[in-house]
Amino acid sequence: MEELADKAKAYINDKRNNDEEATQEDWLDKVKNNVSDAWDDIKDKANDAWEKTKDAAEDVKAEWNKKTN
């Protein structure tokens, strides 16, 4: 939470330095977009891990079938 508060302060300071209004709505949109991007990254990595695991499981199954046939 402290990291998010620091980012909110940085957002407010950035807006102030650019003579723009910092709004809660704009801030929440930025947070939502960052969370969405993070979720997409996590989902992609989880999918890659699943595919690698699935491939490894199929390789083990093929090896087992070779040994038992």
Residue frames relative to the residue before (quaternion, step in Angstrom):
aa qw qx qy qz dx dy dz
M 1.0000 0.0000 0.0000 0.0000 0.00 0.00 0.00
E 0.6332 0.5395 -0.3439 0.4356 3.56 0.98 -0.78
E 0.6216 0.5383 -0.3414 0.4553 3.58 1.05 -0.74
L 0.6549 0.5048 -0.3074 0.4710 3.57 0.99 -0.83
A 0.6276 0.5205 -0.3333 0.4733 3.59 1.04 -0.74
D 0.6363 0.5206 -0.3265 0.4663 3.58 1.02 -0.78
K 0.6561 0.5000 -0.3097 0.4729 3.57 1.00 -0.80
A 0.6174 0.5307 -0.3435 0.4682 3.59 1.08 -0.70
K 0.6435 0.5115 -0.3195 0.4713 3.58 0.97 -0.83
A 0.6470 0.5133 -0.3161 0.4669 3.57 0.97 -0.85
Y 0.6194 0.5385 -0.3306 0.4658 3.59 1.04 -0.81
I 0.6693 0.4963 -0.2960 0.4669 3.58 0.88 -0.99
N 0.6700 0.4960 -0.3030 0.4618 3.59 0.90 -0.90
D 0.6301 0.5333 -0.3280 0.4594 3.57 1.02 -0.81
K 0.6549 0.5009 -0.3084 0.4744 3.58 0.92 -0.89
R 0.6540 0.5154 -0.3104 0.4586 3.57 0.93 -0.92
N 0.6658 0.5121 -0.2996 0.4523 3.59 0.93 -0.89
N 0.7191 0.3970 -0.2329 0.5206 3.58 1.18 -0.56
D 0.4464 -0.7150 0.4260 0.3286 3.57 1.31 0.29
E 0.4735 0.6308 -0.4586 0.4094 3.53 0.99 0.97
E 0.5022 -0.6417 0.4854 0.3168 3.55 -1.23 0.45
A 0.2690 -0.7321 0.6050 0.1600 3.55 -0.95 0.93
T 0.0347 -0.8114 0.5834 -0.0059 3.58 -0.67 1.08
Q 0.5912 -0.5739 0.4345 0.3638 3.52 -1.19 0.59
E 0.6307 0.5483 -0.3350 0.4352 3.58 0.98 -0.82
D 0.6607 0.4951 -0.3004 0.4776 3.58 0.93 -0.92
W 0.6423 0.5269 -0.3157 0.4584 3.56 0.98 -0.89
L 0.6765 0.4880 -0.2973 0.4646 3.58 0.87 -0.92
D 0.6062 0.5387 -0.3506 0.4684 3.60 1.09 -0.64
K 0.6433 0.5149 -0.3202 0.4674 3.59 0.99 -0.84
V 0.6532 0.5059 -0.3089 0.4711 3.58 0.96 -0.90
K 0.6497 0.5247 -0.3143 0.4514 3.57 0.92 -0.93
N 0.6648 0.4960 -0.3048 0.4682 3.59 0.93 -0.86
N 0.6487 0.5100 -0.3212 0.4646 3.59 0.98 -0.79
V 0.6466 0.5030 -0.3156 0.4789 3.57 1.01 -0.82
S 0.6381 0.5311 -0.3206 0.4560 3.56 0.98 -0.85
D 0.6558 0.4966 -0.3046 0.4802 3.59 0.95 -0.88
A 0.6474 0.5130 -0.3180 0.4652 3.57 0.97 -0.86
W 0.6426 0.5204 -0.3241 0.4596 3.59 0.97 -0.84
D 0.6419 0.5184 -0.3264 0.4612 3.59 0.96 -0.83
D 0.6449 0.5120 -0.3186 0.4696 3.60 0.99 -0.80
I 0.6581 0.5023 -0.3056 0.4703 3.58 0.93 -0.91
K 0.6532 0.5221 -0.3083 0.4535 3.56 0.94 -0.92
D 0.6522 0.5112 -0.3114 0.4652 3.59 0.97 -0.87
K 0.6729 0.4893 -0.2956 0.4694 3.59 0.93 -0.88
A 0.6412 0.5120 -0.3211 0.4729 3.57 1.01 -0.79
N 0.6449 0.5136 -0.3176 0.4685 3.58 1.00 -0.79
D 0.6382 0.5176 -0.3202 0.4714 3.59 0.99 -0.83
A 0.6489 0.5123 -0.3156 0.4658 3.58 0.96 -0.87
W 0.6375 0.5288 -0.3213 0.4591 3.58 0.98 -0.83
E 0.6743 0.4947 -0.2974 0.4606 3.56 0.88 -0.95
K 0.6515 0.5041 -0.3200 0.4680 3.61 0.96 -0.80
T 0.6476 0.5068 -0.3125 0.4755 3.56 1.01 -0.82
K 0.6425 0.5250 -0.3132 0.4620 3.54 0.99 -0.90
D 0.6543 0.5053 -0.3070 0.4715 3.59 0.95 -0.87
A 0.6506 0.5095 -0.3145 0.4672 3.57 0.96 -0.85
A 0.6460 0.5169 -0.3177 0.4632 3.58 0.96 -0.83
E 0.6527 0.4994 -0.3134 0.4757 3.59 0.99 -0.79
D 0.6238 0.5321 -0.3333 0.4655 3.60 1.06 -0.73
V 0.6528 0.5015 -0.3087 0.4765 3.58 0.94 -0.87
K 0.6472 0.5168 -0.3169 0.4622 3.57 0.95 -0.86
A 0.6523 0.5056 -0.3169 0.4674 3.60 0.97 -0.84
E 0.6431 0.5107 -0.3179 0.4738 3.60 0.97 -0.81
W 0.6449 0.5176 -0.3177 0.4640 3.56 0.96 -0.86
N 0.6587 0.5062 -0.3105 0.4621 3.58 0.95 -0.86
K 0.6215 0.5334 -0.3402 0.4620 3.61 1.05 -0.70
K 0.6968 0.4839 -0.2675 0.4569 3.56 0.93 -0.93
T 0.7493 0.4064 -0.2246 0.4721 3.58 1.00 -0.71
N 0.6715 0.4800 -0.3113 0.4709 3.60 1.19 -0.14
